[in-house]
């Protein structure tokens, strides 16, 4: 006989998620989620809709999927993980979300508190004793904007409202909520529930700025002789690339990216000056930093001491970076699209014939430099390489010729990042995403989330062999198969972690490690990565001969278009 239904905090939590507009719960569940599982069963029986569950066999898959979906849609999603152990497994992914400013609500269970009484949900198994840390939230506190423990059942709905407002406020980012089992299972008296719903918990969105502050920057820009702009994540807003190019055209200004997270300007734009701002900072007399966390590496970069530098950023103070120091004469926090629009309007209204002539002359020089950069990139892709050492530039150029401009490309190639950036044309806003954090393995789960949000688009992620291990591939391909989310993995196998070797050589260019060629970075395992994908029903392909590059790419894309995930394991130039 079915028990009489009693409204609990689990009901109010689910209702809060529905009201917030959460479409998916990316889940790796544990013993602490029994009240939610029971409540979902009641809702199914009652015909009530709640967020769809996506079961992920690893927490980082869940976190990165939620992040990918949020990037693709602009709507933050929710993740359910188990107590402290699940939180710890999710921490790396949460680090990446923090550094990329992606809104996600991470919900973790808490070990039950009651031991001897009859409280529903009290401790009833061994793990309830050993999964109670002194400070569970400390595991992820550096990576979240807000954390809270649901301590009272009647607050469940309002707590979700608060979480949604914080994560969706600029700068957006992840938040963390913990749910004790007894609280979730506790009855809720409707009369004790507050009247404040989502409509009363509004996110705060970045705006423009005082016109006088923007005008001061515009005047400096118009007086300059050699201006430059550096950005990394302005392109998260799909309006930004066109506006950045418009500003560049108007002022005859080069645009550089450093550690690109999104496409911030068309790669074919003659004003795009590449990925090394340090090549121009010594000569620049004006610089504009737009949505960029690290514009260059100060230790290896010379900067004109007389230059004027201005910053336009949704996160100007860099709240989550303990120490941040770059030359600034003006700093404005706000929405870069609105700020650049203001800047353009002021310059258009103030531009003199002399300024226009000066900008046009600079444009000619930038066009010539861009053509040289394109020629240099093309030359890097000419040599195919040899067996077991395929040239990554050649490979990426071949992939670039076979994919569509609207296909989504995720770049986690690390050592071969430039091969992906320089050889694969990206012109469509939102068609490129790179790694902003230091947590390896982000691209696979993120690709799944993007595919979930954009069913009609191909999603292709590039990953090194060292990063691939961190992506929990068995989890990724299991989810891809179960939920019909085909993605293409291009695995660039150079036999190890080149970042470790290169870091050692930077510090000790003539050291003992170099002399003995011992860098503790050589993986060297004869792993058949393609077989890992095949085990979950994906198409796997191992590519060692440059003569077979085009055909292998075509087969993988054909599998993708037929609804199967594919993994192309490529032996590239060794580390």
MOZIHU-V92346 format. One record per run of one state. SS is the DSSP state (~ for helix, > for strand, _ for the rest). FROM is the first residue (numbers start at 1). TO is the last residue. If there is no record, write none. Layout:
ss=(SS	SS)
from=(FROM	FROM)
to=(TO	TO)
This chain:
ss=(_	>	~	_	>	_	~	_	>	_	~	_	>	_	~	_	>	_	~	_	~	_	~	_	>	_	~	_	>	~	_	>	_	~	_	~	_	~	_	>	_	~	_	~	_	>	_	>	_	>	_	~	_	>	_	~	_	>	_	>	_	~	_	~	_	>	_	>	_	~	_	>	_	~	_	>	_	~	_	>	~	_	~	_	>	_	>	_	~	_	~	_	>	_	~	_	>	_	~	_	>	_)
from=(1	8	9	21	24	28	31	47	52	56	59	74	77	82	83	101	104	111	127	131	136	140	141	144	147	151	153	169	175	181	186	187	188	190	193	198	201	211	224	227	232	234	237	240	252	254	258	262	263	272	273	277	280	286	291	298	301	308	314	330	334	336	351	353	381	385	387	389	391	392	403	408	413	414	424	432	435	442	454	459	465	472	473	483	488	494	496	497	498	508	512	517	522	523	529	535	539	544	546	562	566	573)
to=(7	8	20	23	27	30	46	51	55	58	73	76	81	82	100	103	110	126	130	135	139	140	143	146	150	152	168	174	180	185	186	187	189	192	197	200	210	223	226	231	233	236	239	251	253	257	261	262	271	272	276	279	285	290	297	300	307	313	329	333	335	350	352	380	384	386	388	390	391	402	407	412	413	423	431	434	441	453	458	464	471	472	482	487	493	495	496	497	507	511	516	521	522	528	534	538	543	545	561	565	572	575)
